[in-house]
Amino acid sequence: MSLLQWDDSFVTGIPIADHEHQHLVSLINRVHAGWARDGNGDPTRLFDDLFNILLSHFDVEERMMSGCAYPARPAHSRDHDRILDELRAILAEAEDGTSNLTGALAACLQPWLVDHIRRHDVPLYRAVDAAGADISAH
């Protein structure tokens, strides 16, 4: 069973952003499935992949916000930092064997991603597009 399902409320209207967000949903589902299989596959590698993809995605968004003097940048950036800190804590607990990884991932990423895309990313990408910036260049 998938942790996240893509729905139209995630659509920014910017194809490259929507593609990246769909990729994040897919990767989160793969990490979740890897953990749910009780050790089959390499969930730590998938987790590292997810973390690195998030870092790269956030870097692109940070550059876009900087380039257009986006007024909601502080809140958006704080949300990036918050989820990265939570993911680091989940990984530390996983390495200690003190957490249910499937439950921790579901509790952290599912509500965060849904909220982040709807509340932070949709307005950002629409503002950047309205400003006439070339989003595909980022």
Protein Blocks (a to p, Z undefined) as FASTA:
>chain_A
ZZbdcdfklpnoiaklmmmmmmmmmmmmmmmmmmmnnogajfklmmmmmmmmmmmmmmmm
mmmmmmnopaklmmmmmmmmmmmmmmmmmmmmmmnopacfklmmmmmmmmmmmmmmmmmm
mmmmmmmmmnopafklZZ
